């Protein structure tokens, strides 16, 4: 049993996190949010804090940092840094994506892996939590350069992977091309076609239908469930999104299929507004084929307007889906959304809303779906890909999407039930953290002090 009250215990744990992890503000932010949610849980169930479960929960099981040397097409040698944080294996093999972005740091990887604990637990699919990547930018690099980088990266990382140990997937900067090169090198080094060792593979060699679409589709499925609790559906609602990558594009696709009017999206150059509704095929052509910027969309689409002033969150909407990166939606953006009548904000990215923004939204009564619940569709479909690999099966697209929709419905139900149990109806943050913690804590207690 806890020897001190829940609030003091939580503050002591957080103080130790700050001391042991200096200079990692995103990790601090993620831990703070979870610990705050756990106060009512530990008051009601003090046994869930023992034996030192919370203290162990915030400390990664393993953190790997390594050098990645590679040679560009001109023969020049470059040296990057690779990361893999294997945070929790209480529920299954470590599971989480790899991202290749220039400014990647250990603190960012650690926050992503920590969030993954609760996200993966909510899926109920028997997967632990990890995250990784490198401070490498694949943009502007040739296929040969990306291949050489991926091969060097996997040469070190492979010793930590395996279908029963750690199963990476793609993330920002790591798509089907990179997964292919990574898997090829893993196969070469291990002398095994171990399909379940990576997910996000090509359909013809162990991949799953709907994996590319899963995060965006899943976010919209979650929003649909949020609206259904108030007797509404997506049809007729105005939607804006940040980002223009896979998550955003397929969120647009699913939202439009369910009758929503998606009027704006953004990329790093600015944002585009199309009051007639975004032309999805044109967007896909520009972003996926041409790898162009959104100003090209406005040039090709009569009536569309591209802007570099203000933010996509200044566009009036009923539903906002931040799908770009962490801490992109600020307090100022939240004030603008509330002023313009937003009803729902659901995170397609990981922790895209700052704490101040979340405070504004909740104070205004906006329904807020945190990423660990709303964007769990990607990792859920990765786990479903692992199921197919284990059984040497390949499901159809409708079957894979149907299972994804079921998982997202179950996640929503669990979040609502947990929030209700602790007297905080509609608090999806508390619901997601409490439900995820319960599942992980029970496993940790059962497995002893490890």
C-alpha positions in Angstrom: 0.0 0.0 0.0 1.1 3.6 -0.5 2.8 5.1 2.5 2.0 8.6 1.4 -1.1 10.2 -0.3 -1.4 9.9 -4.1 -0.7 13.5 -4.8 2.6 13.5 -2.9 3.6 10.2 -4.5 3.0 11.6 -7.9 4.9 14.8 -7.3 7.9 12.8 -5.9 7.9 10.6 -9.0 7.8 13.6 -11.3 10.6 15.4 -9.4 12.8 12.3 -9.9 11.9 12.2 -13.6 13.1 15.8 -14.0 16.3 15.1 -12.1 17.2 12.0 -14.0 16.2 13.3 -17.5 17.5 16.9 -17.8 17.0 18.8 -21.0 14.1 16.6 -22.3 11.0 18.9 -22.1 8.8 16.8 -24.3 9.3 13.7 -22.2 8.7 15.8 -19.0 5.4 17.0 -20.6 4.2 13.6 -21.5 5.0 12.2 -18.1 3.4 15.1 -16.3 0.1 14.6 -18.2 0.0 10.9 -17.4 0.9 11.3 -13.7 -1.8 14.0 -13.3 -4.4 11.6 -14.7 -3.2 8.8 -12.3 -3.9 10.7 -9.1 -7.6 9.7 -8.9 -6.7 6.2 -10.0 -4.2 5.8 -7.2 -6.5 7.3 -4.6 -9.2 4.7 -5.4 -6.8 1.8 -6.0 -3.6 2.5 -4.0 -2.4 -1.1 -4.6 -1.8 -0.3 -8.2 1.2 1.8 -7.2 3.0 -1.1 -5.7 5.6 -2.5 -5.9 6.9 0.8 -7.1 4.9 0.4 -10.3 4.7 4.1 -11.2 8.4 4.6 -10.5 9.2 1.7 -12.9 6.7 2.8 -15.4 8.5 6.1 -16.1 11.9 4.5 -16.6 12.6 2.9 -19.9 13.7 -0.8 -19.8 16.4 0.0 -22.4 17.8 3.0 -24.3 20.0 2.4 -27.3 22.0 5.1 -29.0 24.4 4.3 -31.8 26.5 5.8 -34.6 25.3 5.5 -38.2 28.1 6.1 -40.8 27.1 6.1 -44.5 28.4 7.3 -47.8 26.6 9.6 -50.2 26.6 9.4 -54.0 29.6 11.6 -54.3 31.6 9.4 -52.0 31.5 11.7 -48.9 31.1 10.0 -45.5 28.3 11.2 -43.2 27.8 10.3 -39.6 24.3 10.3 -38.0 22.9 9.1 -34.7 20.4 6.3 -34.3 18.1 5.8 -31.3 15.8 3.0 -30.0 14.0 3.4 -26.7 12.5 0.1 -25.6 10.2 1.4 -22.9 7.9 -1.4 -21.8 7.5 -5.1 -22.6 4.9 -5.8 -20.0 2.2 -6.5 -22.6 4.3 -7.9 -25.4 7.3 -7.2 -27.6 8.3 -3.6 -27.9 6.3 -1.9 -30.7 6.5 1.5 -32.2 7.7 3.4 -35.2 11.0 4.7 -36.5 11.3 8.3 -37.7 14.0 9.9 -39.7 14.0 13.7 -39.1 17.0 16.0 -38.9 16.6 17.3 -35.3 15.6 14.0 -33.7 16.8 13.7 -30.1 16.7 11.2 -27.3 14.2 13.2 -25.4 11.8 13.2 -28.4 12.2 9.5 -28.9 11.6 8.9 -25.2 8.4 10.9 -25.0 7.1 9.1 -28.1 7.9 5.7 -26.6 6.3 6.6 -23.2 3.1 7.7 -25.0 3.2 4.4 -26.9 2.8 2.5 -23.6 -0.7 3.7 -23.1 -1.6 3.8 -26.8 -0.6 0.2 -27.3 -2.2 -1.0 -24.1 -5.5 0.5 -25.3 -5.5 -1.6 -28.4 -5.7 -4.7 -26.3 -3.5 -6.5 -28.9 -0.6 -7.7 -26.8 2.1 -5.3 -27.7 4.7 -3.4 -25.6 6.0 0.0 -26.3 9.1 1.4 -28.0 10.1 4.1 -30.5 13.2 5.0 -32.5 14.8 6.7 -35.4 17.7 8.8 -36.5 18.7 12.4 -37.1 18.8 11.8 -40.8 16.8 13.7 -43.5 15.7 11.5 -46.4 14.4 14.5 -48.3 16.5 15.3 -51.4 18.5 12.1 -51.1 18.6 9.5 -53.9 17.2 6.0 -53.4 20.8 4.7 -53.3 21.7 7.1 -50.5 18.6 6.2 -48.5 19.3 2.5 -49.0 22.9 2.8 -47.8 21.8 4.8 -44.8 19.0 2.2 -43.9 21.5 -0.6 -44.3 24.0 1.0 -41.9 21.2 1.9 -39.4 19.9 -1.7 -39.4 23.4 -3.2 -39.2 23.5 -1.9 -35.6 19.8 -2.0 -34.7 19.1 -5.6 -35.9 20.7 -7.1 -32.8 17.9 -5.6 -30.6 15.0 -6.7 -32.9 12.9 -9.7 -33.5 9.2 -10.7 -33.7 9.2 -11.7 -30.0 11.5 -8.9 -28.9 11.1 -5.5 -30.7 9.1 -4.8 -33.8 9.6 -1.4 -35.4 7.3 0.2 -38.0 7.5 3.4 -40.1 6.8 6.9 -38.9 7.8 10.4 -40.1 10.4 10.1 -42.8 10.1 6.3 -42.9 7.7 5.0 -45.5 7.5 1.8 -47.6 10.8 2.5 -49.3 12.7 2.8 -46.1 10.9 -0.2 -44.5 11.9 -2.3 -47.6 15.6 -1.4 -47.3 15.5 -1.9 -43.5 13.8 -5.3 -43.8 16.2 -6.4 -46.6 19.2 -5.7 -44.4 17.6 -7.4 -41.4 17.0 -10.5 -43.5 20.6 -10.4 -44.9 22.1 -10.1 -41.4 19.9 -12.7 -39.6 19.6 -15.2 -42.5 15.8 -15.3 -41.7 12.7 -14.1 -43.5 11.2 -13.1 -40.2 8.2 -11.2 -41.5 7.0 -10.2 -38.1 10.2 -8.3 -37.2 9.0 -5.1 -39.0 5.6 -3.9 -39.9 4.6 -1.5 -42.7 5.9 -3.9 -45.3 4.8 -4.2 -48.9 1.6 -6.1 -49.5 3.4 -8.6 -51.7 5.9 -9.6 -48.9 4.0 -9.7 -45.7 2.4 -6.3 -45.4 -1.2 -5.6 -44.4 -3.9 -3.8 -46.4 -5.0 -0.6 -44.7 -1.7 -0.1 -42.9 -0.9 3.1 -44.9 -4.4 4.5 -44.3 -4.7 3.2 -40.7 -3.7 6.2 -38.6 -5.8 8.7 -40.6 -8.8 6.4 -40.9 -8.5 5.4 -37.2 -8.5 9.1 -36.1 -11.7 9.7 -38.0 -13.3 6.5 -36.7 -12.6 7.8 -33.2 -14.1 11.2 -33.9 -17.2 9.4 -35.3 -17.5 7.6 -31.9 -17.0 10.9 -30.0 -19.9 12.5 -32.0 -22.1 9.4 -31.6 -22.2 9.8 -27.9 -24.2 13.0 -28.5 -26.3 11.6 -31.2 -24.4 13.2 -34.1 -22.4 11.9 -37.1 -19.7 13.4 -39.3 -22.1 14.2 -42.2 -22.2 18.0 -42.8 -19.4 18.9 -40.3 -16.6 21.3 -41.4 -13.2 19.8 -40.8 -9.7 21.3 -40.9 -6.4 19.4 -40.6 -2.8 20.2 -40.1 -0.2 18.3 -42.1 -0.3 16.8 -45.6 1.3 13.4 -45.1 -0.2 10.0 -44.9 -2.1 10.6 -41.7 -3.7 13.8 -43.0 -4.4 12.6 -46.5 -6.2 9.5 -45.3 -8.1 11.3 -42.6 -9.4 13.5 -45.4 -10.3 10.4 -47.4 -12.3 8.8 -44.5 -13.9 12.0 -43.4 -15.1 12.8 -46.9 -16.4 9.2 -47.2 -18.5 9.8 -44.1 -20.0 13.0 -45.4 -17.8 15.7 -43.8 -16.7 18.8 -45.6 -12.9 19.1 -45.3 -12.0 22.6 -46.2 -8.4 23.1 -45.2 -5.0 21.4 -44.6 -1.4 22.6 -44.1 2.2 21.7 -44.7 5.5 23.3 -43.6 5.1 26.1 -46.3 1.6 27.3 -45.3 -2.0 26.2 -45.6 -4.7 26.0 -48.2 -8.4 26.7 -47.9 -10.9 25.2 -50.4 -14.5 26.1 -49.4 -15.8 23.6 -52.0 -14.0 20.8 -50.2 -10.5 19.6 -50.7 -9.9 17.7 -54.0 -8.3 14.6 -52.5 -7.0 13.2 -55.8 -5.2 16.5 -56.5 -3.8 16.5 -53.0 -2.5 13.0 -53.3 -0.9 13.7 -56.7 0.9 16.8 -55.3 2.0 15.3 -52.0 2.6 11.6 -52.8 3.6 11.7 -56.4 5.2 15.1 -57.0 6.2 15.6 -53.4 5.3 19.3 -53.9 4.0 22.1 -51.7 0.4 23.2 -51.1 0.8 26.4 -53.1 0.7 24.1 -56.1 -2.7 23.0 -55.1 -4.1 26.5 -55.0 -2.6 27.2 -58.5 -4.4 24.2 -59.9 -7.7 24.5 -58.1 -10.0 27.4 -58.9 -11.4 29.0 -55.8 -8.7 27.6 -53.5 -6.6 30.0 -51.5 -3.0 29.4 -50.2 -1.7 31.4 -47.2 1.5 31.8 -45.2 -0.1 34.2 -42.7 -1.8 33.0 -39.6 -2.6 29.3 -39.2 -4.9 26.6 -40.5 -6.5 26.8 -37.1 -7.8 30.2 -38.0 -10.2 28.6 -40.5 -13.7 28.2 -39.0 -14.6 24.6 -38.4 -16.5 22.1 -36.3 -13.7 19.5 -36.1 -10.0 20.1 -36.0 -7.5 17.3 -36.6 -3.9 18.2 -35.8 -1.9 15.6 -37.7 1.6 17.1 -38.2 3.9 17.1 -35.2 4.3 17.6 -31.4 3.3 20.9 -29.8 2.1 22.4 -33.1 -1.3 23.6 -31.8 -0.6 26.3 -29.3 -2.8 28.3 -26.8 -3.3 31.0 -29.4 -4.5 28.5 -31.9 -6.9 26.9 -29.4 -8.3 30.4 -28.6 -8.9 30.9 -32.3 -10.6 27.5 -32.7 -12.9 28.1 -29.7 -13.8 31.6 -31.0 -14.8 30.0 -34.4 -17.0 27.4 -32.8 -15.0 24.2 -32.9 -16.8 21.2 -31.3 -14.1 18.4 -31.4 -10.3 18.4 -31.5 -8.8 14.9 -32.1 -5.0 14.3 -32.4 -3.8 12.5 -35.5 -0.2 13.2 -34.5 1.5 12.5 -31.2 1.0 15.2 -28.6 0.4 18.0 -31.1 -1.5 20.1 -28.6 0.5 22.0 -26.0 -0.8 21.8 -22.3 -2.0 25.4 -22.5 -4.0 24.6 -25.7 -5.6 21.6 -24.0 -6.5 23.8 -21.1 -8.3 26.3 -23.3 -10.2 23.6 -25.2 -11.3 21.8 -22.1 -12.3 25.0 -20.3 -14.5 25.9 -23.4 -16.2 22.5 -23.3 -14.6 21.3 -26.6 -14.3 17.5 -26.8 -10.7 16.6 -26.9 -9.3 13.2 -28.1 -5.6 12.7 -27.1 -3.4 11.0 -29.6 -2.8 7.9 -27.5 -6.4 7.1 -28.1 -7.4 8.9 -31.3 -4.4 7.9 -33.4 -3.9 4.4 -32.2 -5.1 3.0 -35.5 -1.7 2.9 -37.0 -0.1 0.7 -34.3 -3.3 -1.3 -34.1 -3.0 -2.2 -37.7 0.7 -3.0 -37.3 -0.3 -5.5 -34.6 -2.9 -6.9 -37.0 -0.1 -7.2 -39.6 1.9 -9.2 -37.0 -1.1 -11.5 -36.6 -1.2 -12.1 -40.3 2.5 -12.8 -40.4 2.3 -15.3 -37.6 -0.5 -17.2 -39.4 1.0 -16.7 -42.9 -2.3 -15.0 -43.9 -3.2 -11.9 -45.9 -6.6 -10.3 -45.2 -8.5 -8.2 -47.7 -8.7 -4.4 -47.4 -12.3 -4.5 -46.2 -11.5 -7.1 -43.6 -8.4 -5.2 -42.3 -10.3 -1.9 -42.1 -13.3 -3.6 -40.4 -10.9 -4.9 -37.7 -9.4 -1.4 -37.4 -12.8 0.1 -36.9 -13.6 -2.4 -34.2 -10.4 -1.6 -32.4 -11.1 2.1 -32.5 -14.6 1.6 -31.2 -13.3 -0.5 -28.3 -10.7 2.1 -27.4 -13.4 4.8 -27.3 -15.6 2.6 -25.2 -12.8 1.9 -22.7 -11.8 5.6 -22.5 -15.4 6.6 -21.8 -15.9 3.9 -19.2 -12.7 4.8 -17.3 -13.5 8.5 -17.3 -17.0 7.8 -16.0 -15.6 5.5 -13.3 -13.5 8.4 -11.9 -16.3 11.0 -12.2 -14.9 12.9 -15.2 -17.4 12.2 -18.0 -16.0 13.3 -21.4 -12.4 13.5 -20.1 -10.7 11.4 -22.7 -7.3 12.2 -21.3 -8.1 10.7 -18.0 -10.0 7.8 -19.6 -7.1 6.9 -21.9 -4.4 7.1 -19.3 -6.4 5.3 -16.6 -7.5 2.5 -18.9 -4.0 2.0 -20.4 -2.4 2.2 -17.0 -4.7 -0.5 -15.5 -3.8 -3.0 -18.2 -0.1 -2.3 -17.9 -0.1 -2.2 -14.1 -1.8 -5.6 -13.8 0.8 -7.1 -16.1 3.7 -5.6 -14.3 2.4 -6.8 -10.9 1.9 -10.3 -12.2 5.4 -10.5 -13.6 7.3 -9.4 -10.5 9.9 -6.7 -10.0 11.6 -6.8 -13.4 
